[in-house]
Amino acid sequence: MQSHKQDIDCGATQGLFRSRNALGDLGNQLGPSTVLGQPSKPLKMAQTDSEMNFLPTGITLQSSSLAAPQEKVTQRDVIQQVTVRESTINASQFVVHTKGYLEGAASQSSKSETFLNQEISQVTQSFSRQRLGAIADIDAHDEKVSDFLVTEYVNEIMDYLGQRELAFLVPTNYLEGRKGINSRMRGVLLDWLVDVHFQYNFSAETLYLCQKLLDLYLMLDQKVTRTDLQLIGVSCLYVAAKFEEVFTPSMKDFASLCDNTFSTEQIKRTEYKIVNGLKFDILAPLPCTFLRRYSKAAKSDMKQHTVAKYFMELALLDYDLVDLKASESAAASLALAMMISKRGSLRHVWTPTLEYYSKYTVEALKPVVLRLANVIMRVHDEPKLQAVKNKYSKSKPNQRIARAHELSVVNWKDFVLADLEGTKIF
């Protein structure tokens, strides 16, 4: 910075003492010591014709011929003197007129630019108010926090994820008619995968991606047997960990999870079958991504957010909710968590801001929340599938939310079902 500043200062200093200005520069026409309308020194006739045509008014011309005695002045000298004076006056008027025109144009341009900026600002604000209305701009202050929050196109990203999740839908009852596996086996496998995920301290994205890969592959491969189910499950977890984790355990570690029932070569071949069967298009939008966005729009506290996470993971184990989109699972989980914590109706907790950012109205979300509530009431007290409940009962980061008194089914069952089924108005 210092060397660059010195270069600038040096260039500016040299510009003050230039003997000749650049071509087209106004100083080249008026002389280095001449101010518009008032020269510091009389100019001499030694200047060229092009220089004399731009002389300011009032310049006293001095030359050897004009300073000579009157008797030696010829007719040619008189004509030349008159011509020079007329051209000087015309040139001076031209310079003054040009200066005034340029100043006026600059002033007009400045006014026009200011007016245009005001118009653009008014139109932008009008469009923003029309677009958001009473909706809160949840990204208004993120630009000052971090560039990684990408406030310029975060809404476009969420819209894209909403479109992408349509390509990863799993139909209802896709296991119907299978002889080798059923929904109960799927639940037991996912309960075990949740336990392994918690032991390795994997991210939430790894668990949700593992579940999505498992359902997508089981939907495609009709020949999966009961003996292959655990191999497919651990291979799905291995693939998900490769994509989501910074440090992935080795294939031997995943083989040891199954008490070495399967070799590393079998896991490798199963991994290839999964990614090849899904045509390598496996990065599905995940519920946890949508939940973070919706919790921000709801201004929910950490406890409400954690309860919603707990509900989403309980929903993973239940086969009846396998057809839900990732955004639906996140929206319904957050809505049910807020209804329980605030003891309010769905219409009260699901604000217009949440409707705008989630793209789900109260009417569209109500049947989904009702399905989730029925599943939570059944799975929460399930004696066999306890991995999720244990995870949210022991871990401090999860605030041991599964032990919370208000989450006991008897404390929220009646008023939640009454509101969702339309039998009671809050």
C-alpha positions as CSV (number, residue, x, y, z in Angstrom):
1,M,0.0,0.0,0.0
2,Q,2.8,2.4,0.8
3,S,4.6,1.8,-2.5
4,H,1.3,2.2,-4.4
5,K,0.6,5.5,-2.6
6,Q,4.1,6.8,-3.4
7,D,3.5,6.0,-7.1
8,I,0.2,8.0,-7.0
9,D,1.8,10.9,-5.2
10,C,4.7,10.9,-7.5
11,G,2.5,10.9,-10.6
12,A,0.4,13.7,-9.2
13,T,3.5,15.8,-8.5
14,Q,4.9,15.2,-11.9
15,G,1.6,16.3,-13.5
16,L,1.9,19.7,-11.9
17,F,5.2,20.5,-13.6
18,R,4.6,19.1,-17.0
19,S,5.9,21.3,-19.8
20,R,3.2,20.2,-22.2
21,N,-0.2,18.8,-21.5
22,A,-1.7,15.9,-23.3
23,L,-3.4,16.3,-26.6
24,G,-7.0,17.4,-26.1
25,D,-6.3,18.6,-22.5
26,L,-7.8,22.1,-21.8
27,G,-4.4,23.1,-20.4
28,N,-2.8,22.5,-23.7
29,Q,-4.9,25.2,-25.3
30,L,-4.8,27.8,-22.5
31,G,-1.2,27.3,-21.4
32,P,0.0,25.9,-18.2
33,S,-0.3,29.2,-16.2
34,T,-3.5,30.4,-17.7
35,V,-6.8,30.5,-15.9
36,L,-10.1,30.8,-17.8
37,G,-10.8,34.4,-18.5
38,Q,-7.7,35.6,-16.7
39,P,-4.2,34.9,-17.9
40,S,-1.4,35.3,-15.4
41,K,1.0,36.6,-18.2
42,P,0.4,38.1,-21.6
43,L,0.9,35.6,-24.3
44,K,3.3,36.3,-27.1
45,M,2.6,36.2,-30.8
46,A,5.1,33.4,-31.1
47,Q,2.2,31.0,-30.4
48,T,0.6,29.1,-33.2
49,D,-2.7,29.9,-34.9
50,S,-4.4,27.0,-33.1
51,E,-3.3,28.4,-29.8
52,M,-4.4,32.0,-30.6
53,N,-7.9,30.8,-31.5
54,F,-8.5,29.8,-27.9
55,L,-7.1,33.0,-26.2
56,P,-9.3,34.5,-23.5
57,T,-10.9,37.9,-23.9
58,G,-8.8,40.9,-22.7
59,I,-5.4,39.5,-23.7
60,T,-3.0,42.2,-24.8
61,L,-1.2,41.1,-27.9
62,Q,2.5,42.0,-28.1
63,S,4.6,41.5,-31.2
64,S,7.4,43.1,-33.0
65,S,5.2,44.4,-35.8
66,L,2.4,45.7,-33.6
67,A,4.9,47.4,-31.2
68,A,6.6,49.2,-34.1
69,P,6.1,53.0,-34.8
70,Q,2.9,53.9,-36.5
71,E,4.5,55.0,-39.6
72,K,6.0,51.6,-40.2
73,V,2.7,49.8,-39.8
74,T,1.6,48.5,-43.1
75,Q,-2.0,47.8,-44.3
76,R,-1.2,44.1,-44.0
77,D,-0.3,44.5,-40.3
78,V,-3.6,46.4,-39.6
79,I,-5.7,43.7,-41.3
80,Q,-3.8,41.0,-39.4
81,Q,-4.3,42.8,-36.1
82,V,-8.1,43.2,-36.7
83,T,-8.4,39.6,-37.7
84,V,-6.6,38.4,-34.6
85,R,-8.7,40.6,-32.3
86,E,-12.0,39.4,-33.9
87,S,-11.0,35.7,-33.7
88,T,-9.9,36.3,-30.1
89,I,-13.3,37.7,-29.1
90,N,-15.1,34.9,-30.9
91,A,-12.9,32.3,-29.3
92,S,-13.4,33.8,-25.9
93,Q,-17.1,33.8,-26.3
94,F,-16.9,30.2,-27.5
95,V,-14.8,29.2,-24.4
96,V,-17.2,31.0,-22.0
97,H,-20.2,29.4,-23.7
98,T,-18.7,26.0,-23.7
99,K,-17.7,26.2,-20.1
100,G,-21.3,27.2,-19.1
101,Y,-22.7,24.5,-21.3
102,L,-20.5,21.8,-19.7
103,E,-21.3,23.0,-16.2
104,G,-25.0,23.0,-16.9
105,A,-24.8,19.6,-18.5
106,A,-22.9,18.2,-15.5
107,S,-25.4,19.8,-13.2
108,Q,-28.3,18.4,-15.2
109,S,-26.7,15.0,-15.4
110,S,-26.2,15.0,-11.6
111,K,-29.8,15.9,-11.1
112,S,-31.0,13.3,-13.6
113,E,-28.8,10.6,-11.9
114,T,-30.1,11.6,-8.5
115,F,-33.7,11.5,-9.7
116,L,-33.1,8.1,-11.4
117,N,-31.7,6.7,-8.2
118,Q,-34.6,7.9,-6.2
119,E,-37.0,6.4,-8.8
120,I,-35.2,3.0,-8.6
121,S,-35.2,3.1,-4.9
122,Q,-38.9,3.8,-4.7
123,V,-39.7,1.1,-7.2
124,T,-37.5,-1.4,-5.4
125,Q,-39.1,-0.6,-2.0
126,S,-42.5,-0.7,-3.6
127,F,-41.8,-4.1,-5.1
128,S,-40.3,-5.4,-1.9
129,R,-43.4,-4.3,0.1
130,Q,-45.6,-5.8,-2.5
131,R,-43.6,-9.1,-2.5
132,L,-43.3,-9.4,1.3
133,G,-46.1,-7.2,2.6
134,A,-46.4,-8.1,6.3
135,I,-43.8,-10.8,5.9
136,A,-40.6,-10.4,7.9
137,D,-37.4,-10.4,6.0
138,I,-35.4,-13.0,7.9
139,D,-32.3,-12.4,5.9
140,A,-32.1,-8.6,6.4
141,H,-29.1,-8.6,8.7
142,D,-27.3,-11.7,7.5
143,E,-25.2,-9.8,5.0
144,K,-23.3,-8.1,7.9
145,V,-22.9,-11.4,9.7
146,S,-21.2,-13.7,7.2
147,D,-20.8,-14.1,3.4
148,F,-21.4,-17.8,3.8
149,L,-25.1,-17.1,4.5
150,V,-25.5,-16.1,0.8
151,T,-28.3,-13.6,1.5
152,E,-28.3,-12.7,-2.2
153,Y,-29.7,-16.0,-3.4
154,V,-30.7,-18.0,-0.3
155,N,-34.4,-18.0,-1.4
156,E,-33.5,-19.3,-4.8
157,I,-31.5,-22.1,-3.2
158,M,-34.5,-23.1,-1.1
159,D,-36.7,-23.0,-4.2
160,Y,-34.3,-25.2,-6.0
161,L,-34.2,-27.7,-3.1
162,G,-38.0,-27.8,-3.1
163,Q,-37.9,-28.7,-6.8
164,R,-35.2,-31.3,-6.4
165,E,-36.9,-33.2,-3.6
166,L,-39.7,-34.2,-6.0
167,A,-37.1,-36.4,-7.8
168,F,-36.5,-38.4,-4.6
169,L,-40.1,-39.3,-3.5
170,V,-40.8,-42.8,-2.2
171,P,-44.3,-44.1,-2.8
172,T,-46.6,-45.2,0.1
173,N,-46.5,-49.0,0.8
174,Y,-43.6,-49.6,-1.6
175,L,-42.8,-52.8,0.4
176,E,-46.2,-54.2,0.0
177,G,-46.2,-57.7,-1.5
178,R,-42.5,-58.4,-0.7
179,K,-41.9,-61.9,0.7
180,G,-38.4,-61.3,2.0
181,I,-38.8,-58.0,4.0
182,N,-41.5,-55.9,5.5
183,S,-42.0,-52.6,7.3
184,R,-41.2,-54.0,10.7
185,M,-37.8,-55.1,9.5
186,R,-37.2,-51.7,8.0
187,G,-37.9,-50.1,11.4
188,V,-35.6,-52.4,13.2
189,L,-32.8,-51.7,10.7
190,L,-33.2,-47.9,10.9
191,D,-33.3,-48.1,14.7
192,W,-29.9,-49.9,14.6
193,L,-28.5,-47.3,12.1
194,V,-29.6,-44.5,14.4
195,D,-27.7,-46.1,17.2
196,V,-24.5,-46.5,15.1
197,H,-24.9,-42.9,13.8
198,F,-25.0,-41.7,17.4
199,Q,-22.0,-43.8,18.5
200,Y,-19.8,-42.4,15.7
201,N,-21.1,-38.9,16.3
202,F,-22.1,-38.4,12.7
203,S,-23.9,-35.3,11.5
204,A,-27.6,-35.2,11.0
205,E,-27.2,-35.0,7.3
206,T,-25.5,-38.5,7.3
207,L,-28.5,-40.1,9.0
208,Y,-31.1,-38.6,6.8
209,L,-29.2,-39.3,3.6
210,C,-28.7,-42.9,4.8
211,Q,-32.4,-43.3,5.3
212,K,-33.2,-41.9,1.9
213,L,-30.7,-44.1,0.1
214,L,-32.1,-47.1,1.9
215,D,-35.7,-46.5,0.9
216,L,-34.8,-45.6,-2.7
217,Y,-32.7,-48.7,-3.1
218,L,-35.2,-51.0,-1.5
219,M,-37.9,-49.5,-3.8
220,L,-35.7,-50.3,-6.9
221,D,-34.4,-53.7,-6.0
222,Q,-37.2,-56.2,-5.6
223,K,-34.9,-59.1,-4.9
224,V,-33.5,-57.9,-1.5
225,T,-33.8,-60.7,1.1
226,R,-33.8,-60.6,4.8
227,T,-30.1,-61.7,5.0
228,D,-29.1,-58.8,2.7
229,L,-30.9,-56.1,4.6
230,Q,-28.2,-55.3,7.2
231,L,-25.6,-55.3,4.5
232,I,-27.6,-52.8,2.5
233,G,-28.1,-50.7,5.5
234,V,-24.5,-50.5,6.6
235,S,-23.5,-49.8,2.9
236,C,-26.0,-46.9,2.7
237,L,-24.5,-45.5,5.9
238,Y,-21.0,-45.8,4.4
239,V,-22.0,-44.0,1.3
240,A,-23.7,-41.2,3.2
241,A,-20.7,-40.8,5.5
242,K,-18.5,-40.4,2.4
243,F,-20.6,-37.5,1.2
244,E,-21.4,-35.7,4.5
245,E,-18.6,-36.4,7.0
246,V,-15.2,-34.7,7.1
247,F,-13.4,-37.9,8.3
248,T,-15.0,-41.1,7.3
249,P,-14.3,-44.4,9.1
250,S,-12.7,-47.1,7.1
251,M,-14.5,-49.9,5.4
252,K,-13.1,-52.3,8.1
253,D,-14.8,-50.2,10.8
254,F,-18.2,-50.5,9.0
255,A,-17.6,-54.3,8.6
256,S,-16.9,-54.6,12.3
257,L,-20.2,-52.9,13.1
258,C,-21.8,-56.1,11.8
259,D,-19.5,-58.3,13.9
260,N,-17.7,-59.1,10.6
261,T,-20.7,-60.9,9.3
262,F,-19.9,-59.2,6.0
263,S,-16.5,-58.7,4.4
264,T,-15.1,-55.4,3.1
265,E,-15.4,-56.8,-0.4
266,Q,-19.1,-57.4,0.1
267,I,-19.6,-53.8,1.4
268,K,-17.7,-52.5,-1.6
269,R,-19.8,-54.5,-4.1
270,T,-23.0,-53.4,-2.4
271,E,-21.9,-49.8,-2.4
272,Y,-21.4,-50.0,-6.2
273,K,-24.9,-51.6,-6.6
274,I,-26.5,-48.8,-4.6
275,V,-24.9,-45.8,-6.4
276,N,-25.1,-47.5,-9.8
277,G,-28.8,-48.4,-9.2
278,L,-29.6,-44.8,-8.3
279,K,-27.6,-43.6,-11.3
280,F,-25.2,-41.7,-9.0
281,D,-27.9,-39.2,-8.3
282,I,-28.0,-39.5,-4.5
283,L,-27.7,-36.1,-3.0
284,A,-31.3,-35.6,-2.1
285,P,-32.5,-32.5,-0.2
286,L,-32.7,-33.4,3.5
287,P,-35.2,-32.5,6.3
288,C,-32.6,-30.9,8.5
289,T,-31.8,-28.3,5.8
290,F,-35.4,-27.2,5.6
291,L,-35.8,-27.3,9.4
292,R,-33.0,-24.8,9.9
293,R,-34.6,-22.4,7.5
294,Y,-38.1,-22.8,9.0
295,S,-36.8,-22.4,12.6
296,K,-35.2,-19.2,11.5
297,A,-38.4,-17.9,10.0
298,A,-40.3,-18.9,13.2
299,K,-37.7,-17.3,15.5
300,S,-37.9,-20.5,17.5
301,D,-35.7,-21.1,20.5
302,M,-33.2,-23.9,20.8
303,K,-35.6,-26.1,22.7
304,Q,-38.3,-25.9,20.1
305,H,-35.8,-26.6,17.4
306,T,-34.5,-29.6,19.3
307,V,-38.0,-31.0,19.8
308,A,-38.6,-30.7,16.1
309,K,-35.4,-32.6,15.4
310,Y,-36.5,-35.3,17.8
311,F,-39.9,-35.6,16.0
312,M,-38.2,-35.8,12.6
313,E,-36.0,-38.7,13.7
314,L,-38.9,-40.5,15.3
315,A,-40.7,-40.2,11.9
316,L,-37.7,-41.9,10.2
317,L,-38.5,-45.2,11.9
318,D,-42.2,-45.3,10.9
319,Y,-43.1,-46.8,7.6
320,D,-46.4,-44.8,7.5
321,L,-44.5,-41.5,6.9
322,V,-42.1,-42.8,4.2
323,D,-44.0,-40.9,1.5
324,L,-43.4,-37.4,3.1
325,K,-41.2,-35.0,1.3
326,A,-38.3,-33.6,3.3
327,S,-39.8,-30.1,3.5
328,E,-43.1,-31.6,4.7
329,S,-41.4,-33.6,7.5
330,A,-39.5,-30.5,8.6
331,A,-42.6,-28.2,8.5
332,A,-44.9,-30.6,10.3
333,S,-42.2,-31.4,13.0
334,L,-41.7,-27.7,13.7
335,A,-45.4,-27.0,13.8
336,L,-46.1,-29.8,16.2
337,A,-43.2,-28.7,18.4
338,M,-44.4,-25.2,18.6
339,M,-48.0,-26.3,19.3
340,I,-46.8,-28.3,22.2
341,S,-44.4,-25.7,23.7
342,K,-46.8,-22.8,23.2
343,R,-50.0,-24.7,23.8
344,G,-51.5,-23.0,20.8
345,S,-53.4,-23.9,17.7
346,L,-51.8,-24.6,14.4
347,R,-53.2,-21.4,12.9
348,H,-51.7,-19.4,15.8
349,V,-48.2,-20.8,15.6
350,W,-47.9,-21.1,11.8
351,T,-47.6,-17.4,11.0
352,P,-47.8,-15.7,7.5
353,T,-44.0,-15.5,7.6
354,L,-43.7,-19.3,7.9
355,E,-46.3,-19.8,5.2
356,Y,-44.2,-17.5,2.9
357,Y,-40.8,-19.2,3.5
358,S,-42.1,-22.8,3.7
359,K,-44.6,-22.5,0.9
360,Y,-47.1,-24.5,3.1
361,T,-50.4,-22.9,4.2
362,V,-52.1,-23.9,7.4
363,E,-54.8,-25.8,5.5
364,A,-52.1,-27.8,3.5
365,L,-50.0,-28.5,6.6
366,K,-52.8,-29.6,8.9
367,P,-53.3,-33.2,7.6
368,V,-49.5,-33.7,7.6
369,V,-49.2,-32.6,11.2
370,L,-52.1,-34.9,12.2
371,R,-50.3,-37.9,10.6
372,L,-47.1,-37.0,12.4
373,A,-48.9,-36.5,15.8
374,N,-50.5,-40.0,15.5
375,V,-47.1,-41.5,14.7
376,I,-45.3,-39.7,17.5
377,M,-47.9,-40.9,20.0
378,R,-47.3,-44.5,18.9
379,V,-43.5,-44.4,18.4
380,H,-42.7,-42.3,21.5
381,D,-43.8,-45.1,23.8
382,E,-42.6,-48.0,21.6
383,P,-40.8,-50.4,23.9
384,K,-38.6,-52.0,21.2
385,L,-37.4,-49.1,19.0
386,Q,-35.6,-46.9,21.6
387,A,-32.5,-45.6,19.7
388,V,-33.9,-42.2,19.0
389,K,-35.4,-41.8,22.4
390,N,-32.1,-42.9,24.1
391,K,-30.2,-40.5,21.9
392,Y,-32.3,-37.5,23.0
393,S,-32.4,-38.7,26.6
394,K,-28.7,-39.0,27.3
395,S,-27.0,-36.3,25.2
396,K,-26.5,-32.8,26.6
397,P,-26.4,-31.1,23.2
398,N,-29.9,-32.5,22.7
399,Q,-30.9,-31.1,26.0
400,R,-32.3,-34.6,27.0
401,I,-35.5,-33.4,25.4
402,A,-37.1,-36.9,25.3
403,R,-37.4,-36.7,29.1
404,A,-39.2,-33.3,29.1
405,H,-42.4,-33.4,31.0
406,E,-44.3,-31.4,28.4
407,L,-43.5,-34.1,25.7
408,S,-45.3,-36.7,27.6
409,V,-48.2,-37.8,25.3
410,V,-50.9,-37.4,28.0
411,N,-50.0,-33.7,28.3
412,W,-50.5,-32.7,24.7
413,K,-52.6,-35.4,23.0
414,D,-56.1,-34.0,23.7
415,F,-55.7,-30.4,22.7
416,V,-53.4,-31.1,19.7
417,L,-55.8,-33.7,18.2
418,A,-58.8,-31.5,19.0
419,D,-57.3,-28.6,17.0
420,L,-56.1,-30.7,14.1
421,E,-59.3,-32.6,13.8
422,G,-61.4,-29.5,14.1
423,T,-63.3,-30.4,17.2
424,K,-62.0,-27.5,19.3
425,I,-61.1,-23.9,18.6
426,F,-58.4,-22.2,20.7
